[in-house]
Amino acid sequence: MYILAMIPYPSGRLHMGHLRVYTVADVLVRYYQLVGKAVIFPMGWDAFGLPAENAAIDRSVLPDKWTHENIKSMKQQLATDMKLNLDWSREFATCNPDYYKWTQWIFVKLFKAGLAYRRLEEVNWDPVDKTVLANELVDAEGRSWRSGALVEKRAMRQWYFRSLAYSDSLKHGLTDIKGQQWRDVIQMQEGWIGQNDGFTLEFDLDFHSSDKDLQGERLAVFTKQPGLAAAEAINFVSIGPQSIFWNDRFRLPTSSRGANSSRKLVLMSTDPISRKLSIQPAAVCNPWPEKLNISVKNILTDSYVPLIYDPELRSNVQYETHIELGNPELCDRHKELSHFLDLPFPEGEISVESNDEERIKIKKSPVTEFNGLRLKEANILAIEKLKTSDYRLYRSSQNKRDWSVSRQRYWATPIPLIHCSKCGTVPVPEEDLPVELPPLKGLLKRGDVPLRENKEWMHTTCPNCGGPAERETDTLDTFVDSAWYYLRFLDPKNDKEICSLENAHKHMPVDIYVGGIEHAIRHLYYARFIAHFLHKELGLLPSREPFKKFLPVGLVLGITYKNPTTGRFFSADKVEKDSSGLFRSKETGEMLVESWEKMSKSKLNGVEPSEVIARHGLELTRLTMLASVGPHAARQWNEGESR
């Protein structure tokens, strides 16, 4: 039997949330051992990441030294203070080369399968931590969840995993595990994946400028009618003001921008929220549609349609970018755009009795198989022709994005790719893995990019032609490291394979996975995506789902005291209750508000597990943690219950 708890990040000391998760898992392990089961219960360390790098910078130490010192301290807590029944013979840290060798191996396999790719994207840039942030790490005020800095928008080429291509598999996979104690986590996963009520089409782009480095870029477009694009019944693709391609870099010369190059003054709203009006020259505010200096290659032939800018194609959601496939026969706005920009009608002709796909017919198409088909039939044919062709079409949901895995920091897994001027981007040969992080020549400072600055490490030779080349200097999102550790625990000393097929098929999927409810979306989604890939493409796993049962453990809440005006937090020993029953600071007398919130250092409401165990003993502490509420619910930690 295989029971696994989410492995901790070695940040310094374990907290009460860790104690709760590991107590629940440990009780399960001891129960199954008592009834005669042989149980695998391993432990390791999710050791790469931005917090360790920042902590090392703040303390003027090297990140590897900081991380391994923390591992030593936290291992003592687990083994000595908590006395967990763990199998330490399987221990590893994700920052060790013998582990991240196989993280890089997975990347190479994804790259060769067409599931790892690079594209230009507008990203969230943290100006303090000097790195890209996922949308989920930006708060409602536009600040970094980690540094608190106002996030900037930047255009950068980033590496992605084509996770949306697995949307259908990930959605259907949930039926394999429904009812296995997943509870609300199933709904969370379904919400993250979406309805899968349409398709993503990926079009090649042709840049008519000197941007040679962008050749090979694709444009992903969501549609519910792929048959129109496949039959070439579109005459343009339109993007709005929020698109990365609405940029001077991709516009025609000023004299060729049509109405937007005029000196006419325009009365317009500059702020969609306040709706304030101002008068601006057309060349400044760009109020009209415009052809861009980019063409879009049709999905099945070598012909092209223009990419155009439509100022009305704006989303109310910050991170959504609407893109439309233009057909003037089906949309009045598309007819207006075609007329305004003097665009020819689509090569594929259709007849429209109504907007029902059964009453729209492909009269004539350059792809003759579509001639005479109803749109519903054309959609089916498009799916058949494109579903196996280099991820040009796959079922997905609108406004969902692929997994961004590029990071611009040192303390992470190097991306195992090489850029050659002759051969393009090629993977590091598998026999040459791992690509190890080069040792730092000195202490890190914020904003340092040691991989890019280490010319000796960066300059290499192309494995294909033997010519001069450069290594990729971005590193991987730490979610990649933690998305597959469940497999490595089964064969941690194997230096020939990520895991032997025998071990993988004998012990996978994990029987019970225990972890915090706060990790029930992104971590589980990424772990499931990697498992589906390893099962489908490599046959390494016996099933597509990595976990039979998931036991989500609720948060541990601590009593929190805060000044409601300033937002400043106070520790419990600095607070007193006055004669009116109000909470006040002992030092300043300012009134405070009491609440129960997730324990954290920043809120000064944390409790040190080792101190609680020293006061009350391990068994009483564990019993108190398990009593009163089930593991799924949030737990208000009140030490008085231990008496």
C-alpha positions, -999 to 999 in steps of 0.1 A, spaced: 0 0 0 12 35 -9 3 64 14 19 98 6 17 132 22 26 164 3 63 170 9 72 203 26 91 233 14 123 236 36 116 272 47 131 268 82 107 253 106 76 232 103 43 248 113 10 236 128 -4 230 93 24 205 86 18 188 120 -19 184 111 -13 169 76 15 146 88 -5 135 119 -35 125 97 -12 106 73 7 89 101 -24 77 118 -36 62 85 -2 45 80 -2 30 115 -38 17 111 -31 -1 78 1 -16 93 -19 -29 123 -43 -47 99 -14 -64 82 -6 -41 52 29 -33 41 29 5 37 52 28 17 52 61 36 82 82 22 93 118 28 113 143 8 118 180 2 103 204 -24 136 223 -22 139 247 -51 122 280 -53 120 318 -50 115 320 -12 148 301 -6 166 324 -30 153 355 -14 159 343 21 195 335 11 199 370 -3 185 386 28 208 365 51 239 368 29 243 331 24 242 308 -6 208 293 -14 220 257 -14 235 262 21 204 278 34 182 250 19 202 221 32 205 236 67 167 240 68 163 204 56 185 192 85 165 212 110 131 201 97 141 165 94 149 165 131 114 179 138 97 152 118 118 123 131 125 134 167 97 158 177 68 144 157 81 108 156 64 100 123 66 65 110 84 76 78 106 55 55 137 77 53 155 53 30 135 69 1 144 105 10 154 130 -16 154 168 -22 142 182 -56 173 205 -57 197 175 -59 210 168 -95 201 131 -92 164 142 -88 162 172 -112 180 151 -139 146 134 -143 127 166 -141 148 177 -171 141 142 -187 104 149 -185 109 183 -200 128 168 -230 101 142 -235 74 169 -235 95 190 -259 99 161 -283 62 154 -281 53 190 -291 40 197 -256 67 221 -245 70 253 -266 80 289 -264 58 319 -272 56 356 -268 33 366 -240 25 395 -218 37 384 -183 35 397 -148 69 410 -138 78 415 -102 102 445 -102 115 436 -67 121 398 -71 130 403 -108 110 373 -120 77 364 -138 47 356 -116 17 334 -124 -16 352 -124 -25 335 -92 4 352 -74 -9 387 -82 -35 400 -57 -66 421 -64 -46 453 -61 -21 442 -88 6 435 -62 30 405 -60 18 380 -35 54 374 -24 71 408 -25 42 432 -23 55 452 -53 32 466 -79 34 441 -108 45 454 -142 34 441 -176 62 429 -199 64 412 -233 87 382 -230 91 349 -248 83 322 -222 83 284 -221 50 267 -217 36 232 -214 7 226 -237 -15 215 -208 -48 227 -225 -42 199 -251 -49 175 -222 -81 192 -211 -104 164 -223 -82 137 -207 -80 156 -175 -118 162 -174 -126 126 -181 -100 114 -157 -120 128 -128 -147 102 -134 -120 76 -125 -116 90 -90 -150 105 -82 -163 94 -48 -129 84 -35 -129 110 -7 -120 138 -31 -150 158 -19 -151 194 -32 -117 189 -48 -134 173 -78 -154 205 -83 -123 226 -79 -105 206 -106 -135 208 -129 -136 246 -124 -99 249 -132 -103 229 -164 -136 245 -175 -165 232 -195 -145 220 -225 -173 233 -247 -152 243 -277 -118 238 -294 -84 255 -295 -70 260 -329 -33 269 -333 -24 290 -363 11 297 -376 20 334 -378 41 351 -405 59 383 -393 65 407 -422 92 424 -402 128 418 -391 116 398 -361 133 366 -372 134 353 -337 96 352 -337 92 330 -367 75 298 -357 52 316 -333 16 303 -331 -16 320 -323 -41 299 -302 -78 307 -309 -108 293 -291 -138 285 -313 -169 264 -312 -169 261 -350 -135 247 -362 -151 237 -395 -152 273 -406 -115 278 -402 -106 244 -417 -128 251 -448 -112 286 -451 -145 303 -445 -127 331 -426 -111 362 -440 -92 376 -410 -83 369 -374 -89 398 -350 -72 407 -317 -81 435 -293 -63 461 -272 -53 436 -245 -34 414 -270 4 411 -270 3 418 -307 -13 452 -304 21 468 -302 41 492 -324 65 464 -330 38 445 -350 22 475 -368 27 486 -404 47 518 -410 28 549 -398 18 559 -433 2 525 -439 -20 525 -408 -51 538 -425 -74 560 -405 -53 556 -374 -25 575 -391 -46 606 -396 -44 639 -376 -81 640 -369 -91 648 -334 -113 622 -317 -136 624 -287 -132 592 -268 -132 575 -235 -97 568 -222 -107 549 -191 -134 522 -196 -142 523 -158 -146 560 -152 -157 567 -188 -140 600 -187 -139 616 -222 -109 634 -238 -100 647 -272 -69 631 -288 -54 628 -322 -63 596 -340 -26 587 -343 -24 587 -305 -55 569 -294 -60 545 -324 -98 545 -323 -103 525 -356 -96 490 -368 -62 484 -384 -44 457 -404 -12 445 -386 21 435 -401 14 399 -394 -4 372 -415 -21 341 -402 -16 308 -421 -47 289 -428 -49 257 -408 -49 232 -437 -33 251 -467 -5 274 -474 -27 305 -479 -29 334 -454 -54 358 -439 -45 391 -422 -43 397 -385 -62 428 -376 -68 450 -346 -104 456 -335 -106 483 -307 -140 469 -296 -127 435 -289 -120 442 -252 -125 419 -223 -138 430 -189 -115 405 -173 -79 416 -169 -62 384 -180 -86 375 -208 -76 383 -244 -104 378 -269 -95 366 -304 -121 361 -332 -122 343 -365 -137 367 -390 -167 357 -411 -187 385 -426 -216 362 -435 -222 353 -399 -214 385 -380 -224 421 -387 -193 434 -369 -171 412 -391 -189 426 -422 -182 461 -409 -145 453 -403 -141 437 -437 -157 468 -454 -136 493 -434 -103 476 -441 -112 466 -476 -107 429 -470 -118 403 -496 -145 378 -486 -133 344 -475 -122 319 -501 -145 294 -486 -181 303 -494 -210 295 -472 -248 298 -474 -267 308 -442 -303 299 -436 -299 307 -398 -272 307 -372 -279 270 -364 -249 249 -375 -274 225 -392 -285 253 -414 -251 267 -424 -236 250 -455 -201 251 -470 -209 258 -506 -173 259 -519 -139 255 -502 -103 254 -513 -102 222 -492 -126 203 -514 -136 176 -489 -157 203 -471 -177 212 -502 -214 206 -496 -211 198 -459 -233 213 -432 -213 232 -406 -219 204 -381 -204 179 -405 -176 203 -413 -167 205 -376 -165 167 -374 -143 165 -405 -120 193 -391 -116 174 -359 -107 142 -378 -82 160 -400 -65 180 -373 -67 161 -340 -35 142 -346 -16 170 -364 10 185 -341 -16 198 -316 -34 221 -342 -68 213 -327 -79 201 -293 -110 203 -271 -107 230 -244 -125 259 -226 -125 296 -233 -102 319 -215 -80 291 -201 -42 292 -206 -13 268 -209 11 262 -180 38 289 -180 70 272 -168 97 298 -174 113 316 -145 142 340 -145 159 330 -112 189 309 -102 176 285 -76 156 262 -99 160 234 -124 178 246 -156 158 241 -188 177 215 -208 176 232 -242 203 246 -265 199 274 -290 219 270 -322 219 296 -351 219 267 -376 197 240 -360 173 262 -340 164 251 -305 173 215 -297 171 194 -265 201 184 -245 207 147 -253 193 125 -226 226 108 -219 240 143 -211 215 150 -184 215 165 -159 224 201 -169 236 211 -135 233 245 -119 268 261 -120 282 270 -86 277 306 -77 309 327 -77 296 350 -49 266 359 -29 234 367 -48 218 401 -50 182 409 -61 181 413 -98 211 390 -105 209 367 -134 238 344 -128 230 318 -155 230 345 -182 261 362 -168 281 329 -165 294 329 -201 315 298 -195 284 278 -185 261 294 -211 284 289 -242 283 253 -254 282 233 -286 252 222 -305 246 184 -301 233 182 -337 259 201 -358 288 206 -333 288 243 -339 288 271 -313 255 274 -293 241 288 -261 222 271 -233 187 283 -223 191 306 -193 155 304 -180 148 280 -152 117 259 -145 88 267 -123 91 247 -91 56 233 -97 73 211 -123 96 196 -97 67 188 -74 45 174 -102 60 140 -103 78 132 -69 51 105 -63 68 84 -89 104 89 -79 97 77 -43 91 43 -57 127 40 -71 148 69 -57 182 53 -62 177 43 -98 203 62 -119 193 45 -152 155 53 -153 131 77 -137 115 46 -122 115 10 -133 84 -1 -151 80 -29 -126 80 -6 -96 57 19 -113 31 -7 -123 33 -24 -90 27 6 -67 10 33 -88 -15 49 -84 -9 63 -49 -36 47 -26 -41 78 -4 -26 112 -10 -28 136 20 -23 173 17 -35 208 25 -68 220 9 -49 251 -3 -30 229 -28 -61 212 -42 -61 231 -75 -28 240 -91 -5 214 -76 -30 186 -82 -38 198 -117 -1 199 -126 6 165 -110 -24 150 -129 -12 166 -162 23 150 -159 8 117 -149 -16 117 -179 14 124 -202 36 96 -186 7 72 -190 -5 81 -225 27 89 -243 53 68 -225 33 40 -209 52 44 -177 22 46 -154 -5 19 -153 -33 45 -151 -37 81 -160 -47 93 -126 -17 94 -101 -38 93 -69 -67 69 -61 -79 88 -31 -71 124 -20 -76 134 16 -77 172 17 -68 186 51 -82 219 62 -62 249 73 -50 254 109 -63 288 120 -47 309 147 -61 338 168 -52 369 149 -51 405 162 -50 434 137 -55 471 137 -84 475 112 -72 509 101 -35 504 96 -36 466 89 -8 460 114 -7 427 131 1 420 168 12 388 185 -10 375 213 15 383 240 13 420 231 -25 421 234 -48 426 264 -86 428 269 -99 460 285 -129 463 310 -153 467 280 -142 434 265 -123 451 237 -88 440 226 -60 466 227 -23 468 222 -5 467 256 20 492 243 -1 518 224 -36 511 236 -49 511 201 -81 490 195 -76 457 177 -99 432 160 -97 395 168 -102 369 141 -93 333 132 -70 332 102 -45 309 86 -13 307 107 16 327 91 47 345 102 34 378 87 3 377 108 21 369 140 -4 342 148 18 311 144 25 285 170 57 265 171 48 227 171 80 218 190 70 241 218 35 227 220 48 192 221 73 201 248 45 215 270 19 188 265 36 157 250 33 143 215 3 120 220 -19 147 236 -9 172 210 -17 147 182 -50 137 198 -60 174 202 -52 180 165 -74 151 155 -103 158 179 -134 180 176 -134 184 138 -128 162 108 -96 165 88 -114 182 59 -126 212 80 -105 242 91 -91 237 126 -91 266 151 -60 259 172 -68 265 209 -41 252 231 -65 252 260 -81 220 245 -49 202 252 -54 204 290 
